[in-house]
Amino acid sequence: SPHPSGPSRRCPRLDHPQRKSPRRGGELRSQARPKRILQGKVTSDKNEQTVTVLVERRFTHPMMKKTVRSTKKYRAHDPLNQFKVGDTVRIVECAPISKTKRWEVLVDAQA
């Protein structure tokens, strides 16, 4: 049975040469970004090989021109369980280790 819109018509956008996705080659990849390093205080070490680090950042409010303190918690990988609550540590970005861990604790030898 014939289709109501007429004989088999294809969408003209699919045939347009500029709409096809370009093939990604090795030369198109950009340089890897430098990994961020943050410093904070360990607030929890209850999980195995994981510490929770509270990082505080200060910035000037755009309208009030007052220095504002903002804190954020990161979960970081601590393979040797060597850091305890209250320690000041540095953490560095890494590939995802678990659902919530995307940071590793920098040991003094690496720092």
GROMACS elastic network, one bead per residue, 0.5 to 0.9 nm:
[ bonds ]
;  ai    aj funct       b0    kb
    2     5     6  0.84881   500
    2     6     6  0.69215   500
    2     7     6  0.69342   500
    2     8     6  0.87769   500
    3     6     6  0.55224   500
    3     7     6  0.65665   500
    3     8     6  0.74827   500
    4     7     6  0.83570   500
    5     8     6  0.80331   500
    5     9     6  0.78865   500
    6     9     6  0.71790   500
    9    12     6  0.85839   500
   10    13     6  0.85686   500
   10    14     6  0.76830   500
   10    15     6  0.83372   500
   11    14     6  0.57844   500
   11    15     6  0.74411   500
   12    15     6  0.54682   500
   12    16     6  0.65770   500
   13    16     6  0.52389   500
   13    17     6  0.87536   500
   13    19     6  0.70489   500
   14    17     6  0.82163   500
   14    19     6  0.70076   500
   14    20     6  0.76026   500
   15    18     6  0.88520   500
   15    19     6  0.78528   500
   15    20     6  0.82223   500
   16    19     6  0.56089   500
   16    20     6  0.72682   500
   17    20     6  0.59550   500
   18    21     6  0.78640   500
   18    22     6  0.88550   500
   19    22     6  0.88248   500
   21    24     6  0.87981   500
   24    27     6  0.82382   500
   24    28     6  0.64847   500
   24    29     6  0.80361   500
   25    28     6  0.55811   500
   25    29     6  0.73677   500
   26    29     6  0.57859   500
   27    30     6  0.80303   500
   29    32     6  0.87903   500
   30    33     6  0.87045   500
   32    35     6  0.87397   500
   33    36     6  0.88780   500
   35    92     6  0.65220   500
   35    93     6  0.55151   500
   35    94     6  0.76745   500
   36    91     6  0.82760   500
   36    92     6  0.57711   500
   36    93     6  0.57228   500
   37    90     6  0.66264   500
   37    91     6  0.55801   500
   37    93     6  0.68063   500
   37   106     6  0.87963   500
   38    55     6  0.71441   500
   38    89     6  0.84296   500
   38    90     6  0.55546   500
   38    91     6  0.53234   500
   38    92     6  0.65397   500
   38    93     6  0.87680   500
   39    53     6  0.84159   500
   39    54     6  0.84978   500
   39    55     6  0.62497   500
   39    56     6  0.82268   500
   39    88     6  0.71474   500
   39    89     6  0.57563   500
   39    91     6  0.62945   500
   40    53     6  0.57372   500
   40    54     6  0.52860   500
   40    56     6  0.68387   500
   40    73     6  0.89728   500
   40    87     6  0.84422   500
   40    88     6  0.56467   500
   40    89     6  0.56844   500
   40    90     6  0.64594   500
   40    91     6  0.79779   500
   41    52     6  0.83399   500
   41    53     6  0.53478   500
   41    54     6  0.53002   500
   41    55     6  0.67457   500
   41    56     6  0.89523   500
   41    85     6  0.77326   500
   41    86     6  0.58987   500
   41    87     6  0.56774   500
   41    89     6  0.61492   500
   41    90     6  0.86546   500
   42    45     6  0.73780   500
   42    51     6  0.64975   500
   42    52     6  0.56968   500
   42    54     6  0.63263   500
   42    83     6  0.75786   500
   42    84     6  0.67230   500
   42    85     6  0.50031   500
   42    86     6  0.52983   500
   42    87     6  0.54609   500
   42    88     6  0.63959   500
   42    89     6  0.70918   500
   43    51     6  0.75380   500
   43    52     6  0.56124   500
   43    53     6  0.58038   500
   43    54     6  0.64617   500
   43    73     6  0.87571   500
   43    84     6  0.82535   500
   43    85     6  0.52355   500
   43    86     6  0.63852   500
   43    87     6  0.83851   500
   44    47     6  0.79618   500
   44    50     6  0.85244   500
   44    51     6  0.56917   500
   44    52     6  0.50691   500
   44    53     6  0.74081   500
   44    84     6  0.75072   500
   44    85     6  0.56577   500
   44    86     6  0.85767   500
   45    48     6  0.76070   500
   45    49     6  0.81785   500
   45    50     6  0.63695   500
   45    52     6  0.65990   500
   45    81     6  0.78670   500
   45    83     6  0.73723   500
   45    84     6  0.60201   500
   45    85     6  0.63281   500
   46    49     6  0.89153   500
   46    50     6  0.76855   500
   46    51     6  0.74616   500
   46    52     6  0.89402   500
   47    50     6  0.53591   500
   47    51     6  0.69543   500
   47    52     6  0.89738   500
   48    51     6  0.82798   500
   48    78     6  0.82693   500
   48    79     6  0.82911   500
   48    81     6  0.70972   500
   49    76     6  0.84644   500
   49    77     6  0.58533   500
   49    80     6  0.65487   500
   49    81     6  0.54003   500
   49    82     6  0.88926   500
   50    75     6  0.66219   500
   50    76     6  0.56521   500
   50    78     6  0.51555   500
   50    79     6  0.74531   500
   50    81     6  0.73642   500
   50   101     6  0.82507   500
   51    74     6  0.83331   500
   51    75     6  0.57724   500
   51    76     6  0.54024   500
   51    77     6  0.65805   500
   51    78     6  0.64189   500
   51    81     6  0.82309   500
   51    83     6  0.75389   500
   51    84     6  0.81371   500
   51    85     6  0.85515   500
   51   105     6  0.84943   500
   52    73     6  0.64935   500
   52    74     6  0.56981   500
   52    76     6  0.62656   500
   52    85     6  0.89285   500
   53    72     6  0.82658   500
   53    73     6  0.55199   500
   53    74     6  0.52039   500
   53    75     6  0.61961   500
   53    76     6  0.70841   500
   53    88     6  0.86559   500
   53    89     6  0.78933   500
   53    91     6  0.84371   500
   54    71     6  0.66031   500
   54    72     6  0.57487   500
   54    74     6  0.65000   500
   54    75     6  0.89297   500
   55    70     6  0.84035   500
   55    71     6  0.55494   500
   55    72     6  0.54077   500
   55    73     6  0.61834   500
   55    74     6  0.74786   500
   56    69     6  0.66847   500
   56    70     6  0.56638   500
   56    72     6  0.65354   500
   56    73     6  0.88253   500
   57    68     6  0.83019   500
   57    69     6  0.59251   500
   57    70     6  0.53539   500
   57    71     6  0.62344   500
   57    72     6  0.83689   500
   58    67     6  0.64565   500
   58    68     6  0.55685   500
   58    70     6  0.62386   500
   58    71     6  0.86972   500
   59    62     6  0.88578   500
   59    66     6  0.81903   500
   59    67     6  0.55202   500
   59    68     6  0.54779   500
   59    69     6  0.68459   500
   59    70     6  0.80850   500
   60    63     6  0.86384   500
   60    64     6  0.80215   500
   60    65     6  0.54921   500
   60    66     6  0.53645   500
   60    68     6  0.59700   500
   60    69     6  0.89333   500
   61    64     6  0.54431   500
   61    66     6  0.53525   500
   61    67     6  0.62019   500
   61    68     6  0.63459   500
   62    65     6  0.58076   500
   62    66     6  0.82086   500
   63    66     6  0.82539   500
   64    67     6  0.87155   500
   65    68     6  0.89414   500
   74    91     6  0.89435   500
   74   100     6  0.83786   500
   74   101     6  0.76703   500
   74   102     6  0.82927   500
   74   103     6  0.74755   500
   75   100     6  0.66172   500
   75   101     6  0.52745   500
   75   102     6  0.73211   500
   75   103     6  0.67110   500
   75   104     6  0.84527   500
   76    91     6  0.69966   500
   76    92     6  0.85824   500
   76   100     6  0.87254   500
   76   101     6  0.56890   500
   76   102     6  0.67473   500
   76   105     6  0.59845   500
   77    81     6  0.89401   500
   77    91     6  0.88524   500
   77    97     6  0.78354   500
   77   101     6  0.67696   500
   77   102     6  0.79983   500
   77   103     6  0.62265   500
   77   105     6  0.59856   500
   78    81     6  0.54458   500
   78    82     6  0.71416   500
   78    83     6  0.74396   500
   78   104     6  0.66601   500
   78   105     6  0.58632   500
   78   106     6  0.88000   500
   79    82     6  0.80424   500
   79   104     6  0.88734   500
   79   105     6  0.87468   500
   80    83     6  0.83216   500
   81    84     6  0.79475   500
   83    86     6  0.86323   500
   83    87     6  0.64488   500
   83    88     6  0.88054   500
   83    89     6  0.81528   500
   84    87     6  0.58867   500
   85    88     6  0.88705   500
   89   105     6  0.68703   500
   89   106     6  0.72134   500
   89   107     6  0.82917   500
   90   104     6  0.85688   500
   90   105     6  0.59765   500
   90   106     6  0.54636   500
   90   107     6  0.79826   500
   90   111     6  0.81959   500
   91   103     6  0.60998   500
   91   104     6  0.54004   500
   91   106     6  0.54069   500
   91   107     6  0.89373   500
   92   102     6  0.86364   500
   92   103     6  0.54531   500
   92   104     6  0.53900   500
   92   105     6  0.64462   500
   92   106     6  0.65585   500
   93    96     6  0.89826   500
   93   102     6  0.61595   500
   93   104     6  0.64954   500
   94    97     6  0.80029   500
   94   101     6  0.87914   500
   94   102     6  0.55174   500
   94   103     6  0.53211   500
   94   104     6  0.65050   500
   95   101     6  0.86889   500
   95   102     6  0.59155   500
   95   103     6  0.77290   500
   96    99     6  0.73114   500
   96   100     6  0.77906   500
   96   101     6  0.59888   500
   96   103     6  0.77293   500
   97   100     6  0.78038   500
   97   101     6  0.54375   500
   97   102     6  0.60473   500
   97   103     6  0.81364   500
   98   101     6  0.51285   500
   98   102     6  0.73893   500
   99   102     6  0.83311   500
  101   104     6  0.81185   500
  106   109     6  0.81661   500
  106   110     6  0.62623   500
  106   111     6  0.62198   500
  107   110     6  0.55023   500
  107   111     6  0.63156   500
